[in-house]
Amino acid sequence: MQPPVGVPPVPVVLKPQLGRLERVDLRQIWLIEAIDFTPWLAREENISLLSEAIGIGLEVESTEKGVGPYRADILCKDTGTGSWVLIENQLERTDHIHLGQLLTYAAGLEAATVVWVARNFTEEHRAAVDWLNQITDTRFNFFGLEIELWRIGDSPVAPKFNVVSKPNDWSKVVRQAAEGAAAGNLSSIQQLHLEFWTQFKAFMEERHSPLRIGKPSTDHWKNISIGRSAFALSAINGMRDGWSSAMLWISGPQKQAFYQLLAARKTELEQQLGLGPLKWDELPDKKESHIVVVRSSKPIDRTTWPELNSWFAQTLEKMHSVFGPIVRTLDPTHFVPPDAGQANFVPAAADTNGVLEGPPDGNEQPE
């Protein structure tokens, strides 16, 4: 039957074909933990999945790391803080042996973060991880994750990490700040820093920013992972001095090489960022080199925080999108120092006037 003249035909709506999720036993894919699962998890594309689940940038340093007569599964660096992250995994239900192992390894390796991955967590072991988070301060983090494998029809098997226990950053920070205030250890400026970073973390989460903001602190800076342990972004507030800055910092034994490789692309990078001229500070006698965007501000005035939140978010996200892919592939062996005969290489001049001293490495006291 034809529709009346001038009346368009009713379109045929095809119902989408939906597949059915099928759970896959872990042992079908990984037969032996040390031989199959640990090497798989340590690969960059897989450790990034775990990184996303716990909200910490991870860079694998070693697998089967010796701790006395024992061996820890995976040892990583937190790319935001440079601290050690221990990962202990098992393909079965959690047990007392692995709980004891991860505590022993964490002590031996001085790990600040411990990640326990298993097929299933018993209520007792989940409670144990929760308890560890409750009794430790903000320097330590304990995570419990269950791993699952799923597929739809003949599709490739896909892993899924479910966080079953994690630090309650807010309660830790509040407890520690309250204890510090009661003891007279926190100044009014430190309390203001804590309040600012607490609301900034909430702002970035509501924004669904790709940047992971760590625990609020009383420091005047907040480090943010950029995907490689020798580098990080920092948001900094000069509460008393009336300025704020977003900064890429570079550290470690290859600091000079990394800095000069970036400085050689100064014009290109500043054009890509679109943030105006950057402040390039090599600081050869310091632990870090800095590439900085600085502005005047009044962070001591709470009414300015909404605008400052937006500026930090936009600036840091832009720096992350431009610098991130570059620093993750930067090869320090490509740098040839001028005194090694590279006649055409002209290093960027360090701007030493009004240097911002960070300190992203946390070795100085906050203002």
Beta strands, then each sheet from edge to edge (+ up, - down):
strand 1: 21-24
strand 2: 58-67
strand 3: 70-78
strand 4: 84-89
strand 5: 113-118
strand 6: 141-152
strand 7: 158-165
strand 8: 221-224
strand 9: 231-238
strand 10: 243-250
strand 11: 279-281
strand 12: 289-296
sheet 1: 1+ 6- 5- 4- 3+ 2-
sheet 2: 1+ 6- 7+
sheet 3: 8+ 9- 10+ 12- 11+
end
